[in-house]
């Protein structure tokens, strides 16, 4: 029983590290648009966990296209938030 619990925690940590690596990093010349906003919104909960542990993880891309990036960001975040809320209702 304890082995499966340890395995679940270990796999969760691996997934968290992998997903936080997809968060935006520093300022560069690349301009991030709508679809990057969706991706960064999906990564947001994991990036926040990375920030809590003092990792150098970006929460959003500074060099973005403006409204379309933020709309995508919101949609991406709602994809994760809506999935969690739907699972709690069951």
MDTraj code that builds the backbone (N, CA, C; nanometers):
import mdtraj as md
import numpy as np

residues = "UNK UNK UNK UNK UNK UNK UNK UNK UNK UNK UNK UNK UNK UNK UNK UNK UNK UNK UNK UNK UNK UNK UNK UNK UNK UNK UNK UNK UNK UNK UNK UNK UNK UNK UNK UNK UNK UNK UNK UNK UNK UNK UNK UNK UNK UNK UNK UNK UNK UNK UNK UNK UNK UNK UNK UNK UNK UNK UNK UNK UNK UNK UNK UNK UNK UNK UNK UNK UNK UNK UNK UNK UNK UNK UNK UNK UNK UNK UNK UNK UNK UNK UNK UNK UNK UNK UNK UNK UNK UNK".split()
xyz = np.array([
    [0.0824, -0.1195, 0.0000],
    [0.0000, 0.0000, 0.0000],
    [0.0868, 0.1260, 0.0000],
    [0.1897, 0.1268, 0.0839],
    [0.2758, 0.2444, 0.0914],
    [0.3577, 0.2623, -0.0345],
    [0.3898, 0.1536, -0.1018],
    [0.4670, 0.1631, -0.2255],
    [0.3870, 0.2353, -0.3330],
    [0.2590, 0.2058, -0.3450],
    [0.1776, 0.2736, -0.4454],
    [0.1609, 0.4210, -0.4110],
    [0.1507, 0.4530, -0.2836],
    [0.1409, 0.5939, -0.2430],
    [0.2695, 0.6686, -0.2785],
    [0.3836, 0.6073, -0.2498],
    [0.5116, 0.6681, -0.2840],
    [0.5246, 0.6869, -0.4345],
    [0.4829, 0.5869, -0.5108],
    [0.4906, 0.5944, -0.6559],
    [0.4031, 0.7073, -0.7103],
    [0.2834, 0.7227, -0.6546],
    [0.1940, 0.8313, -0.6976],
    [0.2548, 0.9674, -0.6684],
    [0.3128, 0.9846, -0.5511],
    [0.3752, 1.1121, -0.5152],
    [0.4954, 1.1390, -0.6054],
    [0.5745, 1.0367, -0.6309],
    [0.6913, 1.0519, -0.7177],
    [0.6502, 1.0914, -0.8592],
    [0.5496, 1.0254, -0.9145],
    [0.5023, 1.0579, -1.0489],
    [0.4430, 1.1990, -1.0533],
    [0.3738, 1.2379, -0.9473],
    [0.3195, 1.3731, -0.9405],
    [0.4318, 1.4768, -0.9435],
    [0.5379, 1.4526, -0.8695],
    [0.6516, 1.5450, -0.8698],
    [0.7174, 1.5518, -1.0072],
    [0.7300, 1.4400, -1.0743],
    [0.7870, 1.4379, -1.2099],
    [0.6998, 1.5195, -1.3048],
    [0.5698, 1.5003, -1.2962],
    [0.4780, 1.5759, -1.3825],
    [0.4857, 1.7254, -1.3512],
    [0.4913, 1.7621, -1.2245],
    [0.4999, 1.9033, -1.1875],
    [0.6263, 1.9684, -1.2419],
    [0.7374, 1.9011, -1.2306],
    [0.8626, 1.9561, -1.2830],
    [0.8552, 1.9683, -1.4348],
    [0.7995, 1.8686, -1.5013],
    [0.7895, 1.8726, -1.6468],
    [0.6967, 1.9842, -1.6941],
    [0.5861, 2.0029, -1.6263],
    [0.4894, 2.1037, -1.6692],
    [0.5382, 2.2450, -1.6374],
    [0.6058, 2.2633, -1.5255],
    [0.6545, 2.3979, -1.4951],
    [0.7651, 2.4396, -1.5896],
    [0.8263, 2.3439, -1.6561],
    [0.9293, 2.3816, -1.7525],
    [0.8680, 2.4418, -1.8782],
    [0.7370, 2.4334, -1.8953],
    [0.6734, 2.4903, -2.0138],
    [0.6320, 2.6356, -1.9921],
    [0.6455, 2.6859, -1.8722],
    [0.6086, 2.8242, -1.8423],
    [0.7044, 2.9201, -1.9123],
    [0.6579, 3.0405, -1.9439],
    [0.7433, 3.1361, -2.0150],
    [0.8648, 3.1760, -1.9322],
    [0.9729, 3.2013, -2.0024],
    [1.0940, 3.2442, -1.9343],
    [1.1305, 3.3844, -1.9806],
    [1.1968, 3.4596, -1.9022],
    [1.2505, 3.5918, -1.9310],
    [1.2000, 3.6646, -2.0546],
    [1.2573, 3.7778, -2.0802],
    [1.2198, 3.8589, -2.1961],
    [1.3070, 3.8178, -2.3139],
    [1.2432, 3.7923, -2.4268],
    [1.3165, 3.7642, -2.5497],
    [1.2454, 3.8327, -2.6656],
    [1.2939, 3.8140, -2.7852],
    [1.2373, 3.8820, -2.9021],
    [1.1111, 3.8152, -2.9551],
    [1.0808, 3.6965, -2.9103],
    [0.9640, 3.6253, -2.9587],
    [0.8371, 3.6901, -2.9046],
    [0.7395, 3.7098, -2.9923],
    [0.6103, 3.7664, -2.9521],
    [0.5123, 3.6503, -2.9352],
    [0.4508, 3.6434, -2.8189],
    [0.3592, 3.5349, -2.7869],
    [0.2165, 3.5783, -2.8173],
    [0.1428, 3.4914, -2.8889],
    [0.0063, 3.5221, -2.9287],
    [-0.0970, 3.4390, -2.8550],
    [-0.2115, 3.4225, -2.9192],
    [-0.3280, 3.3572, -2.8592],
    [-0.2981, 3.2159, -2.8113],
    [-0.2409, 3.1324, -2.8983],
    [-0.2207, 2.9920, -2.8629],
    [-0.1154, 2.9746, -2.7546],
    [-0.0142, 3.0604, -2.7530],
    [0.0802, 3.0579, -2.6416],
    [0.0096, 3.1022, -2.5132],
    [-0.0843, 3.1937, -2.5246],
    [-0.1622, 3.2347, -2.4082],
    [-0.2412, 3.1183, -2.3509],
    [-0.3021, 3.0381, -2.4392],
    [-0.3749, 2.9191, -2.3936],
    [-0.2790, 2.8247, -2.3215],
    [-0.1632, 2.8006, -2.3814],
    [-0.0660, 2.7088, -2.3226],
    [-0.0154, 2.7614, -2.1882],
    [0.0152, 2.8894, -2.1802],
    [0.0641, 2.9470, -2.0551],
    [-0.0460, 2.9473, -1.9482],
    [-0.1714, 2.9625, -1.9896],
    [-0.2828, 2.9545, -1.8946],
    [-0.2991, 2.8148, -1.8379],
    [-0.2780, 2.7135, -1.9216],
    [-0.2842, 2.5752, -1.8747],
    [-0.1704, 2.5491, -1.7759],
    [-0.0547, 2.6068, -1.8021],
    [0.0629, 2.5858, -1.7159],
    [0.0590, 2.6686, -1.5879],
    [-0.0307, 2.7655, -1.5779],
    [-0.0307, 2.8579, -1.4644],
    [-0.0332, 2.7907, -1.3272],
    [-0.1225, 2.6970, -1.3003],
    [-0.1221, 2.6375, -1.1654],
    [0.0110, 2.5708, -1.1311],
    [0.0735, 2.5091, -1.2288],
    [0.2012, 2.4433, -1.2060],
    [0.3141, 2.5449, -1.1914],
    [0.3050, 2.6547, -1.2654],
    [0.4059, 2.7600, -1.2528],
    [0.3982, 2.8258, -1.1152],
    [0.2786, 2.8406, -1.0626],
    [0.2630, 2.8980, -0.9281],
    [0.3282, 2.8064, -0.8246],
    [0.3107, 2.6772, -0.8404],
    [0.3762, 2.5828, -0.7496],
    [0.5278, 2.5972, -0.7605],
    [0.5780, 2.6143, -0.8819],
    [0.7206, 2.6371, -0.9002],
    [0.7669, 2.7645, -0.8325],
    [0.6876, 2.8697, -0.8418],
    [0.7210, 2.9959, -0.7748],
    [0.7252, 2.9793, -0.6233],
    [0.6340, 2.8999, -0.5690],
    [0.6320, 2.8768, -0.4250],
    [0.7637, 2.8148, -0.3787],
    [0.8187, 2.7266, -0.4616],
    [0.9456, 2.6614, -0.4277],
    [1.0667, 2.7389, -0.4800],
    [1.0473, 2.8673, -0.5083],
    [1.1547, 2.9597, -0.5467],
    [1.2244, 2.9215, -0.6775],
    [1.1529, 2.8530, -0.7674],
    [1.2090, 2.8218, -0.8985],
    [1.1978, 2.9457, -0.9867],
    [1.2864, 2.9589, -1.0818],
    [1.2843, 3.0722, -1.1735],
    [1.1878, 3.0396, -1.2879],
    [1.0591, 3.0564, -1.2602],
    [0.9539, 3.0217, -1.3552],
    [0.8705, 3.1448, -1.3825],
    [0.8421, 3.1695, -1.5092],
    [0.7570, 3.2822, -1.5450],
    [0.6101, 3.2469, -1.5307],
    [0.5309, 3.3445, -1.4914],
    [0.3869, 3.3230, -1.4791],
    [0.3165, 3.3577, -1.6106],
    [0.3672, 3.4573, -1.6806],
    [0.3125, 3.4948, -1.8109],
    [0.4253, 3.5504, -1.8962],
    [0.4022, 3.5580, -2.0279],
    [0.5027, 3.6100, -2.1192],
    [0.4915, 3.7625, -2.1240],
    [0.5997, 3.8295, -2.0962],
    [0.5978, 3.9757, -2.0955],
    [0.5813, 4.0304, -2.2373],
    [0.6476, 3.9687, -2.3334],
    [0.6419, 4.0143, -2.4723],
    [0.5270, 3.9419, -2.5439],
    [0.4029, 3.9909, -2.5231],
    [0.2864, 3.9244, -2.5815],
    [0.2108, 4.0200, -2.6735],
    [0.1095, 3.9672, -2.7407],
    [0.0344, 4.0456, -2.8386],
    [-0.0778, 4.1277, -2.7780],
    [-0.0938, 4.1216, -2.6489],
    [-0.1961, 4.2038, -2.5841],
    [-0.3221, 4.1265, -2.5550],
    [-0.4352, 4.1802, -2.6011],
    [-0.5665, 4.1242, -2.5661],
    [-0.5812, 3.9784, -2.6088],
    [-0.5338, 3.9431, -2.7271],
    [-0.5496, 3.8050, -2.7729],
    [-0.4702, 3.7078, -2.6868],
    [-0.3524, 3.7487, -2.6436],
    [-0.2744, 3.6642, -2.5534],
    [-0.3501, 3.6429, -2.4226],
    [-0.4037, 3.7504, -2.3667],
    [-0.4731, 3.7394, -2.2383],
    [-0.6039, 3.6625, -2.2488],
    [-0.6721, 3.6725, -2.3625],
    [-0.7933, 3.5920, -2.3832],
    [-0.7556, 3.4439, -2.3863],
    [-0.6493, 3.4114, -2.4596],
    [-0.6012, 3.2733, -2.4628],
    [-0.5570, 3.2263, -2.3263],
    [-0.4918, 3.3152, -2.2518],
    [-0.4450, 3.2837, -2.1165],
    [-0.5632, 3.2484, -2.0267],
    [-0.6665, 3.3272, -2.0345],
    [-0.7866, 3.3023, -1.9547],
    [-0.8528, 3.1707, -1.9952],
    [-0.8623, 3.1451, -2.1246],
    [-0.9210, 3.0192, -2.1715],
    [-0.8387, 2.9004, -2.1224],
    [-0.7069, 2.9110, -2.1322],
    [-0.6203, 2.8033, -2.0843],
    [-0.6372, 2.7790, -1.9360],
    [-0.6459, 2.8863, -1.8587],
    [-0.6655, 2.8710, -1.7152],
    [-0.8018, 2.8100, -1.6850],
    [-0.9041, 2.8482, -1.7602],
    [-1.0376, 2.7929, -1.7379],
    [-1.0449, 2.6460, -1.7768],
    [-0.9625, 2.6039, -1.8709],
    [-0.9581, 2.4618, -1.9062],
    [-0.9159, 2.3807, -1.7852],
    [-0.8110, 2.4254, -1.7168],
    [-0.7641, 2.3551, -1.5973],
    [-0.8637, 2.3729, -1.4828],
    [-0.9085, 2.4951, -1.4578],
    [-1.0008, 2.5213, -1.3478],
    [-1.1341, 2.4535, -1.3675],
    [-1.1843, 2.4509, -1.4887],
    [-1.3120, 2.3859, -1.5173],
    [-1.3043, 2.2355, -1.5016],
    [-1.1910, 2.1781, -1.5361],
    [-1.1727, 2.0341, -1.5217],
    [-1.1704, 1.9950, -1.3744],
    [-1.1014, 2.0741, -1.2938],
    [-1.0957, 2.0454, -1.1498],
    [-1.2331, 2.0638, -1.0864],
    [-1.3048, 2.1684, -1.1237],
    [-1.4375, 2.1941, -1.0670],
    [-1.5352, 2.0833, -1.1074],
    [-1.5260, 2.0349, -1.2304],
    [-1.6154, 1.9282, -1.2757],
    [-1.5896, 1.7979, -1.2008],
    [-1.4627, 1.7716, -1.1679],
    [-1.4305, 1.6492, -1.0939],
    [-1.4810, 1.6567, -0.9503],
    [-1.4841, 1.7754, -0.8917],
    [-1.5313, 1.7899, -0.7543],
    [-1.6824, 1.7703, -0.7443],
    [-1.7557, 1.7974, -0.8497],
    [-1.9015, 1.7848, -0.8475],
    [-1.9470, 1.6401, -0.8477],
    [-1.8660, 1.5504, -0.8961],
    [-1.9076, 1.4095, -0.9081],
    [-1.9250, 1.3454, -0.7776],
])
top = md.Topology()
chain = top.add_chain()
for i, resn in enumerate(residues, 1):
    res = top.add_residue(resn, chain, resSeq=i)
    for name in ("N", "CA", "C"):
        top.add_atom(name, md.element.get_by_symbol(name[0]), res)
traj = md.Trajectory(xyz[None], top)
